[in-house]
Structure formats: C-alpha cells, structure tokens
Amino acid sequence: MDSISTSDGEMVAAFAWAVEPYAAADDSIDLAGIARAFQHLADGVTNEHLTAARRAPKCSACCHQAVPISAAEAVLLIPLLTATPAPSRQNFHAPFSNGAAYLARKIPCRFLRDGDCSIHTERPTVCREYLVSSDPTHCAASGQAQVLSLRWRPSEVLSRLCARLLNRAAEQIPLARAETWLRSQRGLKKRRWPLPEVINHLHAIAVA
C-alpha cells in the first residue's frame, strides 16, 4: 500500500474522533460503525485535494469498475444492496477476471443512476479516494486517467484493520459480490470489539 506519510498520532486521533458517534455505551463498536468512521477519514484526506480534482457533468467512467470494499463496508452496505430495485440487480454477479476486464465490459455499478451515484453519501471509501486530475475525456480508456496520489489511503488501512480484527488475511471484496460473500460470514454483522482494541490495531498498522 502507499506509505502512510502522516504521524501515528494524527491518524489515530482522527479515527478516535470520527468513531465516537458510532461506539456503544460500553465503548464497543461493530464493523458498520468502523466503516462509517473511515468514511469520515476518507473525506478528510481527500478534501485536501478537491481543488485539483476534475469531473465532467454526468461523468461516470469510474463507476464502471470492480469496486473493492472491505468486510466492514460489506456489513455497512448490505441494507442498501438488498434494497436495490430488481431491474438493477442484473449486474450484481457479473463475472470478471480483473478490474481492467470489468472496465472494458462497461458494467455499471449497481448504484449508478442516470450518470450519478445514488448512494453518494454512503459510497465506499475507495470511491471517495478516487480523484481524477486529468481531463475527464481520458477516463473512458483504461489506464489513461491521472488519479491524484493521497498521503495515505483509508480504504487500504480499513482493509488491513478488518484483517487484524477478524484474524485473517486482508481481503478486498468486489462490490458486485458483497451479498454472496456476506452470506458465508455467519455472525459477522453482530460482532463487536472494544474500542481500545481497535485503536491499538490501528496504531500497529500506522507504524508498520
């Protein structure tokens, strides 16, 4: 992943502030709450670069990719995934070998509506981080767009944090297959962790 060119204390303090509204009275938190905190972190990191980002009206080229999400985001987004109207479910399990193949097939995100994101406030962290600085006309061709380099990528940190909490290898789940993946994860939505434990894991990631 990109090097985290920010201090350990800065990132952890930002997370502690962002996660507070989602922690329970016993100071525990679930994966959905962690995902929401990272949405705020991603917005904070990307806000530094918004003046350099460019987007043409109704440009949705980046919304035709195999969006990778973390386990925490799969839990957070499941209500939206299952509530998607039936006509839009045809692309849920579209096969792809890699991101470039997915883009080449021009398969739209399940949440794309008339060129706009229908869940913009709930969109995954990787979408929040994807800031294009080149001319929007370059986005249609794979590999042509110039994407801004961030100080650190919350989506990658979140994936590594989930791996530590779940005691497994880091994984990125294609958004199109999140429902199928989550059905194989019994009890995941109900699991909670003490907030100090989560913050300790984040410390370890930041200094690694």
N, C-alpha and C positions, 0 to 999 in steps of 0.2 A: 504494500500500500504506500501511498505518498507519506513522506516523513511528516510527523506532526510538529510543525515549526511553531509551537506555542508552548508556554510553560505548563507543566503538570498541574500546578495550582489554578491556572487560568481556566483550563478545560473542565476540571473537576468542579470548580466553583460555579461555572456556568451551568453545568448539569445539575448541581445541588439546588440552584435557584429555579431552574426550569422544571425539575421533577417534583418540587414541593406540593403543587396543587393536586398531584395525582397519587400521592402517598396516603395510605390509610392511617387511622388514628393510632394503630400500633406500630407505625413507622415501617410498614412493609409495602411492597409495590409489586404489581404484576407486569407481564410483558407489554400489555397495551399501554400502561402508564409510562413505561420506559420508552416506548416508541413515540409517544406524544412529546416527551421531554426532548427527544432527539429531533423531532420536527422543529422545535424552537431553536435548538442548537444549530441546525442546518440553516434556518432563516438568518440567524445571527452571523454565521460565517459568510453566507452569500450576499448579505446586504452590503458588505464592503465592496462588492464587485458589480453591483447592479448598474452603475452608470456606464460600465463598459460592455454590458450585455446588450444584444440586439435581437429583436423578434419582430417579424413582419406580421401584420394583422392576419389572424386565422392561420398562421403558420403552424403546422402540426407534424412536421417531418420527424422530430424527435419522439413523437408519440406513436411511432411505428417501429418500436424496438422491443426486444425481450427484456422488459423492466425487471431487474433483480431486486428482490426485497429480502429483509431479514425475517427470522422467526417471529420477532416481536411485532413487526409490521403486518405479518400474515394474520396474527391474532387480532390486531387493531382493525384491519380492513375487512375481516370476514363478514361483518354485518352488511357492509356496502357491496361486497362481492356477491353475496347470496340474494341481495335485493335488486340486483341488476335486472331490468326487464328481459323477458325471454328472447325477443328478437335480437338482443345484443349478446346473447350467450354463445352464438355460433363460433366465435373465435377463442373461447375460453381455453380450449385444449389443443389449439393449433400446434402441430409438430414443428420443431426447428432443431437444427444441429448446432447452431451458434447464433450469436447476435447479428452478425452480418447477413446470414441466411434469412433470419427473421425480417430484417430491414428490407432486404431485396424482394421479399414476397409482399411487402407493403401491407402487412397485417396490422390493423389499427388497435390501439389499446382499447380494452373493453369499456373504458370510461370516457372515450373521446366522443364528443357530441358537436357536430357542425363546426369542427375545427377548434373547439375549446375543451379544456378539461372540466368534466362535470363534477369532479371531487377536488377542485383546486386547493381548497383549504386543508384537505386530508391527504393530499398526494404524497407518495413515498419520498423518503429523504434523497434518494438518488435523482429523482426528478427535480427537486429543489436545487440540487448542486449542479445540474446540467445547464451551464450558462454559456451561450454561444456568442463569440465576439466577431466572427466573420459575417460577411453578407449573407442574409437568410437564404438567398438563392442557391448557396452552396450546400445547404442542408439536405437536399434531396438525394445527393450522391454520397454513398457510404464513404467515410474517411476524408471528405472534403471540408467539413465544418471545423472551425477552430474553437475548441472549448477552453474556457478560462481555467487556469490552474489555481486551486484553492490552497490555503495554508494547511488544511487537513480536511479529510472527507468524513463527516459524521456518519454517512451510510456504511463505510468500511469499519469505523470504530464500533458502530452498533452491531454489525455482524460478528465482530470479534468478541464483543461483550456478551452477546447471546451464546456464543460458543462456550465461553467460560462458565456462564450461569447454568447451562444445560450439560456441561461436561462432555462436549462432543466437538468434532472438527467444525471450523467455521463453514457455513454454507450460505449460498445465495439462491433463493427460491424464485423461479420465474413467476411473475405476477399471474400469468395465464394459467398456472398450475397450482396456485396457492390453496385453493379449496381441496383439491385432491391430496396435497401434501399434509394439510392440517387434519384431515380425517384420519391420517395414520399416526397422529400425535395425541394419544389419549391423555386427557387431563391437563394438557398444556395450558389451556385458557384459564384454568383455576389456580395454577401455581403462583406462589408469591415468595419474595425474598426480602430479608431485612435490608433496609436502605443502606446501612453502613457496609454490608457485604457487597452490594452493588457498587458503591463508591470505591471500595478497596480494589475491586476488579478493574475499575476504570483507571485508578492510579497505576496499577500494574501495566495496563495497556499503554498508557501515556508515556511511561518511562522505558518501555521495552525497546 
